[in-house]
Amino acid sequence: MAAENNSSNSKIRTIAGLAKITAQLRKKGKRVVLCHGVYDLLHPGHIKHLEAAKKEGDVLLVTLTPDEYVGKGPGRPVFNQFLRCEAIAALAVVDYVAVNQWRTAVETLKAIKPDIYAKGSDYAAPEKDVTGGIAREREAVESVGGRLHFTDEITFSSTELLNKFFNVFSGETKAFIEGFRGKYSAASVLDAVKGLSGLKVLVIGDAIIDEYHYCKGLSKPPKDNIVCVQYMSEERFAGGSLACANHAAGFCGEVRLATCLGAADSKLDFINEHLKPNVRREFFMREDSCTVVKRRFVDSVFLNKLFEVAFFDDHEVSAKLENKICARLEKIVPAYDLVLVSDFGHGFLTRRMIDIICKKARYLAVNTQTNSANAGYNLITKYPRVDYVCIDEPEMRLAAQNRYGDLKGIIRAVAKRVRAGRVAVTRGHKGSITF
């Protein structure tokens, strides 16, 4: 079973679609080969690899890392997932292509169940697999009856080619990278990261369940002017302060999470299942409310977000619950080396709680997020003292009530107001500014 016609667009499918195709092919005795990667700059090494992979089976599938998970530095990917998908689909050697839904290929392998998972020879040396990614992918493909195969073709690095021959970075960014490389070695950076393991960290903030419902677009209904989609699949993630705690737990041995859940629909089982084992839990229950859920509906082919439905009560917690939380914060906040506040402005953190945190924390790092539910009301300036601020440029400008002024001057003014010793302002594809 190959693509229905020669049009490259006919080759572009969803992960669920590829899984169905693979199942049909295997029933017919066909061998399915899967390749996975970013493919940001399609070069001869990619083509040689794909051609060699195709020789191992009958049908070649390619899955691409989505834009949000391309961790190759500022300005990457150069080509978005739509263009990368179309470029791969245009190759005659490729039968089907899809944009991945996950950060790695592990879940993809389990869903598609290929006979062969092909990687380039530059991934073959076990000692170079410092993240353990290839080992996990090998385990995943073998768990579904397939095998890992390394092609032996000429290799290039898209990243090196882009950095060397294309203006991926601005002059300022290039200067920073060169300066950083000259000042710090890889070993010193790794040692600094390892040094975090002894920190005792307290994470405080809104617990959020992030849901993604993948849909396929349908035709416009004849009687209504509405968007109509067909449900395909869904996935859920522990977000907000839950994600923050999990990230901290990846670096630090002792992490405690203090957050508020909704007693009416707490999602407690899901949350406990998705928090890392070394995260201690301090859950406060809010009566007559649900735990915050943000449900996004996403185009299943190109992963565009279509719209969002939010479930939450953003009024402040009751006086009784506030007293209980404040009493607990008074006790636990001073015991930690670092307090990380992940404030999404959904009613959990009151003025009293903020004052206790600011007075009692040894070192306080805060992110106040502006979102569709709290625009203009959840600003970093509600914290009278912060050691480290991390927000994006629009949030910084909102805090200063200055839309077009010099950003560096705005950062200095806001940092002075909240008494912050360190500030990081993220700017999307423009990188970030740190003070």
Backbone torsions as a table, in degrees:
resi	resn	phi	psi	omega
1	MET	NA	109.6	177.3
2	ALA	-110.1	178.4	179.5
3	ALA	-57.6	145.4	-171.4
4	GLU	-62.4	-32.2	178.0
5	ASN	-148.2	-176.8	-174.0
6	ASN	-82.5	-4.4	179.5
7	SER	-66.0	131.1	-179.8
8	SER	-64.3	-31.5	179.8
9	ASN	-64.2	-29.2	179.7
10	SER	-69.6	-15.9	179.5
11	LYS	-84.1	-17.7	-174.0
12	ILE	-82.4	119.8	-176.9
13	ARG	-130.9	-178.3	172.5
14	THR	-95.3	168.4	175.8
15	ILE	-61.6	-42.6	178.1
16	ALA	-61.7	-38.1	178.0
17	GLY	-64.8	-41.2	177.6
18	LEU	-64.4	-36.4	179.1
19	ALA	-62.4	-41.0	178.8
20	LYS	-67.1	-42.0	179.7
21	ILE	-62.2	-43.8	179.9
22	THR	-61.4	-42.9	179.8
23	ALA	-60.7	-41.6	179.3
24	GLN	-66.5	-41.3	-179.1
25	LEU	-65.4	-40.5	-178.2
26	ARG	-67.2	-32.4	176.0
27	LYS	-64.1	-28.3	179.5
28	LYS	-89.9	4.4	178.5
29	GLY	81.7	13.3	179.7
30	LYS	-83.9	147.1	178.1
31	ARG	-99.1	125.6	-176.0
32	VAL	-104.1	129.7	178.1
33	VAL	-110.7	135.6	177.6
34	LEU	-119.4	132.6	169.7
35	CYS	-117.3	147.3	-177.8
36	HIS	-140.3	139.6	177.9
37	GLY	178.5	-173.2	179.4
38	VAL	-85.5	-47.4	-179.5
39	TYR	54.0	49.5	-177.0
40	ASP	-74.1	-38.8	175.5
41	LEU	-125.3	103.8	-177.0
42	LEU	-69.7	121.2	-175.3
43	HIS	-134.3	173.2	-177.2
44	PRO	-55.8	-33.1	178.6
45	GLY	-62.0	-40.4	176.9
46	HIS	-62.0	-46.9	-176.3
47	ILE	-63.9	-43.4	177.2
48	LYS	-60.6	-41.9	179.6
49	HIS	-63.1	-45.8	-178.4
50	LEU	-66.4	-39.2	178.1
51	GLU	-64.3	-42.0	179.0
52	ALA	-66.5	-38.1	179.4
53	ALA	-64.7	-41.8	-178.6
54	LYS	-60.1	-32.3	-179.3
55	LYS	-66.0	-17.3	-179.3
56	GLU	-82.9	-7.4	-178.2
57	GLY	-156.4	-161.1	-177.3
58	ASP	-103.8	-32.7	-176.2
59	VAL	-131.6	134.3	-178.6
60	LEU	-110.2	121.8	174.4
61	LEU	-107.9	144.5	176.5
62	VAL	-129.9	130.2	174.0
63	THR	-115.7	143.9	-174.5
64	LEU	-113.2	142.4	173.7
65	THR	-66.9	126.6	179.3
66	PRO	-67.0	156.6	-175.3
67	ASP	-50.3	-43.5	-173.0
68	GLU	-65.7	-17.7	-178.1
69	TYR	-109.6	10.2	177.9
70	VAL	-82.6	95.0	-175.4
71	GLY	-93.3	62.6	-176.7
72	LYS	-117.4	19.3	174.8
73	GLY	103.8	176.6	-178.5
74	PRO	-58.5	142.4	177.5
75	GLY	78.9	3.7	179.9
76	ARG	-111.2	144.0	-1.0
77	PRO	-73.7	153.2	175.7
78	VAL	-69.2	-41.2	178.8
79	PHE	-106.7	128.6	-176.8
80	ASN	-68.8	171.5	-173.1
81	GLN	-63.4	-27.5	178.7
82	PHE	-68.2	-47.3	-179.5
83	LEU	-67.9	-40.3	178.4
84	ARG	-62.9	-39.9	179.6
85	CYS	-63.8	-44.9	-179.2
86	GLU	-66.7	-36.2	179.6
87	ALA	-64.7	-45.0	179.2
88	ILE	-66.5	-40.4	-179.3
89	ALA	-64.1	-25.3	-179.0
90	ALA	-74.6	-12.3	179.9
91	LEU	-79.6	130.3	-177.6
92	ALA	-62.9	-30.6	-176.0
93	VAL	-71.0	-19.7	-177.0
94	VAL	-93.5	130.9	179.6
95	ASP	-91.7	-41.1	179.5
96	TYR	-145.6	152.2	179.8
97	VAL	-142.4	147.9	177.8
98	ALA	-148.9	152.8	172.4
99	VAL	-84.8	130.0	-179.1
100	ASN	-67.0	157.7	177.5
101	GLN	-101.0	-11.4	-172.1
102	TRP	-121.9	170.5	-178.6
103	ARG	-67.4	-37.8	-178.3
104	THR	-122.4	-179.9	-178.8
105	ALA	-88.4	-1.2	-174.5
106	VAL	-59.0	-54.0	-179.7
107	GLU	-66.3	-32.8	178.3
108	THR	-62.7	-45.0	179.1
109	LEU	-61.7	-40.1	179.7
110	LYS	-68.3	-31.7	-179.1
111	ALA	-79.3	-44.3	-174.3
112	ILE	-83.6	-34.0	178.3
113	LYS	58.3	58.2	179.4
114	PRO	-73.1	159.8	174.0
115	ASP	-75.3	-34.6	-177.3
116	ILE	-136.1	134.1	173.8
117	TYR	-112.5	113.8	-172.9
118	ALA	-101.7	129.4	174.7
119	LYS	-125.2	159.2	179.1
120	GLY	-72.9	163.0	-176.9
121	SER	-64.4	-21.7	179.8
122	ASP	-69.9	-8.3	177.1
123	TYR	-101.6	0.7	-170.2
124	ALA	-75.6	-29.4	-175.7
125	ALA	-77.0	117.7	-178.0
126	PRO	-58.4	-34.1	-177.0
127	GLU	-68.7	-17.2	178.3
128	LYS	-88.1	-8.0	-179.7
129	ASP	-85.2	66.7	-172.6
130	VAL	-68.2	-26.6	-179.7
131	THR	-90.2	-11.3	-177.0
132	GLY	79.0	8.7	-176.8
133	GLY	-63.5	-44.9	-179.4
134	ILE	-65.9	-38.9	178.5
135	ALA	-61.4	-41.3	179.0
136	ARG	-68.2	-36.8	178.6
137	GLU	-69.2	-38.4	176.4
138	ARG	-60.7	-45.6	179.4
139	GLU	-61.0	-40.3	-178.3
140	ALA	-66.2	-46.6	-177.6
141	VAL	-68.7	-36.3	178.6
142	GLU	-70.0	-28.3	179.4
143	SER	-68.4	-19.7	179.0
144	VAL	-108.1	15.6	174.8
145	GLY	88.9	9.1	179.4
146	GLY	-101.8	-171.8	178.6
147	ARG	-142.2	156.2	177.4
148	LEU	-91.5	131.6	-179.6
149	HIS	-127.7	135.2	177.1
150	PHE	-105.6	121.9	176.2
151	THR	-76.0	156.6	-177.2
152	ASP	-122.0	74.1	-178.0
153	GLU	-127.0	170.1	176.9
154	ILE	-59.3	138.9	-177.4
155	THR	-120.4	147.4	173.1
156	PHE	-133.9	165.0	174.4
157	SER	-112.8	118.5	176.8
158	SER	-58.0	-40.6	-178.4
159	THR	-61.8	-45.8	179.7
160	GLU	-64.7	-41.2	179.4
161	LEU	-63.7	-44.6	179.9
162	LEU	-64.4	-43.7	-178.4
163	ASN	-66.9	-32.9	-175.0
164	LYS	-84.3	-39.7	-170.6
165	PHE	-112.2	-9.1	-178.6
166	PHE	-123.1	151.9	178.7
167	ASN	-85.5	67.7	179.8
168	VAL	-69.7	-40.2	-177.3
169	PHE	-105.9	150.2	173.2
170	SER	-71.1	165.6	178.2
171	GLY	-59.4	-38.5	179.5
172	GLU	-63.8	-42.4	-180.0
173	THR	-66.9	-42.8	178.6
174	LYS	-59.6	-42.5	-179.8
175	ALA	-63.6	-39.9	179.2
176	PHE	-64.6	-45.4	-178.9
177	ILE	-61.2	-44.7	179.9
178	GLU	-64.7	-40.4	178.7
179	GLY	-64.8	-41.2	179.2
180	PHE	-65.7	-43.4	-179.8
181	ARG	-62.7	-36.5	179.5
182	GLY	-73.4	-27.5	-176.2
183	LYS	-89.3	-34.5	-175.0
184	TYR	-125.1	138.8	173.5
185	SER	-92.0	163.8	177.2
186	ALA	-60.3	-37.9	-179.4
187	ALA	-64.0	-39.6	-179.0
188	SER	-68.3	-35.6	177.5
189	VAL	-66.3	-45.2	179.1
190	LEU	-63.3	-38.5	178.3
191	ASP	-64.0	-38.9	179.1
192	ALA	-64.5	-40.8	178.5
193	VAL	-65.2	-43.9	179.0
194	LYS	-62.9	-29.8	-180.0
195	GLY	-66.2	-15.0	179.4
196	LEU	-76.3	-13.9	-172.2
197	SER	-61.1	-26.3	-178.3
198	GLY	-87.0	-4.4	-178.4
199	LEU	-71.4	140.7	171.0
200	LYS	-98.3	119.6	-171.4
201	VAL	-120.4	133.9	173.9
202	LEU	-113.0	123.5	177.6
203	VAL	-106.3	128.4	-180.0
204	ILE	-127.2	133.2	176.7
205	GLY	160.6	-175.6	-175.6
206	ASP	-73.0	130.1	172.5
207	ALA	-85.1	132.3	-177.8
208	ILE	-134.6	135.7	171.2
209	ILE	-100.8	117.8	179.0
210	ASP	-96.2	118.5	179.1
211	GLU	-111.4	141.8	176.5
212	TYR	-127.1	116.1	178.9
213	HIS	-106.1	113.6	-175.5
214	TYR	-88.4	130.6	-172.6
215	CYS	-132.6	157.5	174.2
216	LYS	-112.0	131.3	-178.2
217	GLY	-66.5	138.4	176.3
218	LEU	-113.4	175.3	178.8
219	SER	-70.7	160.2	177.5
220	LYS	-66.7	130.9	176.5
221	PRO	-60.9	140.4	-176.2
222	PRO	-66.2	-22.5	-174.8
223	LYS	-107.8	-5.9	-176.1
224	ASP	-136.9	145.2	175.0
225	ASN	-93.7	71.0	-177.6
226	ILE	-132.8	160.7	173.4
227	VAL	-81.9	130.7	-178.9
228	CYS	-123.6	127.1	-177.8
229	VAL	-133.5	160.2	175.3
230	GLN	-106.8	127.9	178.9
231	TYR	-65.8	135.2	179.0
232	MET	-116.0	-51.2	-178.5
233	SER	-164.6	175.9	178.4
234	GLU	-152.2	160.6	173.4
235	GLU	-149.8	155.3	-177.5
236	ARG	-129.1	146.9	179.8
237	PHE	-133.4	151.0	173.3
238	ALA	-82.9	109.7	-174.5
239	GLY	-113.9	-169.2	-179.4
240	GLY	61.0	-134.8	-178.9
241	SER	-66.4	-22.7	177.4
242	LEU	-64.7	-45.8	177.9
243	ALA	-65.5	-39.8	179.2
244	CYS	-60.5	-44.0	179.2
245	ALA	-63.9	-41.3	178.9
246	ASN	-64.4	-40.8	178.0
247	HIS	-63.0	-45.5	179.8
248	ALA	-62.3	-38.0	-179.0
249	ALA	-67.0	-20.1	176.3
250	GLY	-73.7	-19.5	-179.5
251	PHE	-110.3	-33.5	-170.6
252	CYS	-113.7	143.9	-176.5
253	GLY	-72.8	-35.8	-176.5
254	GLU	-120.5	114.9	179.8
255	VAL	-131.5	132.7	174.4
256	ARG	-119.1	139.0	179.3
257	LEU	-114.8	126.1	174.3
258	ALA	-115.9	116.8	-176.9
259	THR	-151.6	172.6	-176.9
260	CYS	-117.4	131.5	176.8
261	LEU	-114.3	162.4	178.0
262	GLY	-92.6	124.9	-177.5
263	ALA	-65.8	-28.7	-177.5
264	ALA	-68.3	-33.1	177.5
265	ASP	-156.2	84.0	-167.5
266	SER	-76.7	-25.3	-173.0
267	LYS	60.2	27.3	-171.8
268	LEU	-61.7	-42.8	-179.1
269	ASP	-62.1	-44.7	179.4
270	PHE	-62.2	-44.2	-177.8
271	ILE	-64.1	-46.9	179.4
272	ASN	-61.7	-36.4	-179.5
273	GLU	-68.8	-29.3	-173.4
274	HIS	-104.3	3.7	172.2
275	LEU	-92.3	143.3	-179.9
276	LYS	-66.4	152.7	-175.5
277	PRO	-58.8	-30.7	-177.4
278	ASN	-89.6	18.2	173.6
279	VAL	-101.3	113.0	174.4
280	ARG	-79.6	143.4	-170.5
281	ARG	-113.3	131.3	171.5
282	GLU	-122.2	92.5	-177.8
283	PHE	-99.7	126.9	174.6
284	PHE	-108.1	132.2	-174.9
285	MET	-98.2	128.7	179.8
286	ARG	-100.5	118.4	-177.0
287	GLU	-67.8	152.3	174.4
288	ASP	55.5	34.7	179.4
289	SER	-149.1	162.6	176.7
290	CYS	-108.6	159.4	170.1
291	THR	-65.0	142.6	-176.2
292	VAL	-60.9	127.4	175.4
293	VAL	-126.6	131.1	174.9
294	LYS	-118.0	111.9	-174.2
295	ARG	-104.8	112.5	178.8
296	ARG	-101.9	138.9	174.8
297	PHE	-103.5	126.7	-166.8
298	VAL	-127.1	136.7	172.5
299	ASP	-63.2	121.0	-171.2
300	SER	-73.0	-16.1	-179.2
301	VAL	-85.5	-56.1	-175.9
302	PHE	-105.8	3.0	174.8
303	LEU	62.4	29.3	171.8
304	ASN	-75.2	135.7	174.9
305	LYS	-76.5	129.2	-177.4
306	LEU	-91.9	-52.5	175.8
307	PHE	-163.6	172.5	-174.7
308	GLU	-134.3	144.0	172.3
309	VAL	-121.6	126.5	-178.2
310	ALA	-109.7	139.1	177.8
311	PHE	-117.5	109.2	178.8
312	PHE	-170.8	164.8	171.2
313	ASP	-120.8	109.3	-173.5
314	ASP	-94.5	14.9	171.0
315	HIS	-71.5	155.6	178.9
316	GLU	-65.0	154.1	179.6
317	VAL	-64.2	161.6	-179.1
318	SER	-65.4	160.1	179.7
319	ALA	-61.3	-37.0	179.9
320	LYS	-64.2	-46.2	179.8
321	LEU	-69.0	-37.0	178.3
322	GLU	-60.3	-43.4	178.6
323	ASN	-60.3	-41.8	-179.5
324	LYS	-64.6	-45.2	-178.9
325	ILE	-66.9	-42.7	-179.2
326	CYS	-62.0	-41.1	179.0
327	ALA	-61.9	-38.7	180.0
328	ARG	-70.9	-41.1	179.4
329	LEU	-63.8	-38.9	177.4
330	GLU	-55.1	-34.9	-175.7
331	LYS	-83.9	-43.6	-169.9
332	ILE	-92.2	-29.3	-175.1
333	VAL	-57.2	-46.2	-177.4
334	PRO	-65.9	-15.1	-174.7
335	ALA	-81.5	-4.9	-173.1
336	TYR	-113.0	145.1	179.1
337	ASP	-67.3	-36.5	-174.7
338	LEU	-138.4	131.5	173.7
339	VAL	-112.9	120.6	177.6
340	LEU	-105.4	121.1	178.8
341	VAL	-107.6	122.3	177.9
342	SER	-112.0	92.2	-169.5
343	ASP	-103.9	106.3	179.4
344	PHE	-96.5	1.9	175.4
345	GLY	70.1	35.5	-178.4
346	HIS	-106.0	25.4	170.8
347	GLY	96.6	-5.4	-177.9
348	PHE	-75.5	-50.7	-173.3
349	LEU	-88.3	112.3	179.6
350	THR	-94.3	172.8	178.9
351	ARG	-59.0	-42.6	179.7
352	ARG	-61.8	-44.0	179.5
353	MET	-62.8	-43.8	-179.8
354	ILE	-61.4	-42.2	179.5
355	ASP	-62.1	-41.3	178.6
356	ILE	-63.8	-46.1	-179.4
357	ILE	-60.2	-45.8	-177.7
358	CYS	-65.8	-34.5	-178.6
359	LYS	-80.3	-33.5	-170.1
360	LYS	-98.0	-23.0	-174.6
361	ALA	-69.9	135.3	175.4
362	ARG	-67.7	-48.0	175.7
363	TYR	-139.0	126.3	-171.9
364	LEU	-119.5	122.5	175.5
365	ALA	-115.9	130.7	-172.9
366	VAL	-131.7	137.0	166.9
367	ASN	-122.2	118.2	173.1
368	THR	-106.7	120.1	-174.6
369	GLN	-100.1	133.5	171.1
370	THR	-92.8	126.9	179.4
371	ASN	-137.9	-176.4	-174.4
372	SER	-64.8	-19.6	-177.8
373	ALA	-90.5	-20.4	-172.8
374	ASN	-130.6	15.6	-171.8
375	ALA	-46.8	119.8	177.6
376	GLY	88.9	-7.4	-175.7
377	TYR	-112.3	-12.5	-175.0
378	ASN	-117.7	80.0	-172.2
379	LEU	-109.2	153.5	-179.6
380	ILE	-62.8	-24.0	-177.1
381	THR	-69.6	-7.5	175.4
382	LYS	-78.3	-6.5	175.8
383	TYR	-98.7	115.4	-176.2
384	PRO	-71.2	-20.5	179.6
385	ARG	-150.7	124.9	178.9
386	VAL	-138.9	137.7	176.5
387	ASP	-84.7	-37.6	-178.4
388	TYR	-138.2	126.4	179.0
389	VAL	-111.9	133.8	174.3
390	CYS	-134.7	106.0	178.8
391	ILE	-142.1	172.6	178.4
392	ASP	-94.1	174.6	-174.7
393	GLU	-61.5	-46.7	177.9
394	PRO	-59.1	-37.4	178.7
395	GLU	-66.8	-37.3	177.3
396	MET	-66.9	-42.8	-179.9
397	ARG	-67.3	-36.9	175.7
398	LEU	-62.6	-41.8	-179.4
399	ALA	-61.5	-34.4	-179.5
400	ALA	-91.6	-7.7	-174.1
401	GLN	53.2	45.4	-177.3
402	ASN	-139.3	103.5	-171.6
403	ARG	-80.3	-34.3	-171.2
404	TYR	-122.2	-0.7	-176.2
405	GLY	-69.3	172.9	178.8
406	ASP	-60.3	122.2	-173.3
407	LEU	-63.8	-40.5	-178.3
408	LYS	-64.2	-38.6	176.8
409	GLY	-66.0	-38.0	178.2
410	ILE	-64.2	-43.9	-179.8
411	ILE	-60.6	-44.8	-179.9
412	ARG	-61.2	-41.3	-178.1
413	ALA	-66.5	-44.1	-179.5
414	VAL	-69.1	-40.1	178.2
415	ALA	-60.0	-40.4	178.4
416	LYS	-65.2	-39.5	-177.6
417	ARG	-65.1	-38.9	-178.5
418	VAL	-99.1	5.7	177.4
419	ARG	59.7	40.3	-177.6
420	ALA	-86.1	130.1	176.4
421	GLY	-82.1	-27.1	-179.5
422	ARG	-135.6	139.4	179.4
423	VAL	-138.1	136.1	172.0
424	ALA	-125.3	126.4	178.9
425	VAL	-118.9	115.4	-179.8
426	THR	-84.8	147.3	-173.9
427	ARG	-134.0	32.1	178.6
428	GLY	62.5	-131.1	-177.4
429	HIS	-68.2	-10.8	178.4
430	LYS	-84.8	-1.4	179.4
431	GLY	91.7	-133.8	-178.9
432	SER	-154.6	163.7	174.5
433	ILE	-121.6	131.0	178.5
434	THR	-123.2	144.3	177.9
435	PHE	-126.8	NA	NA
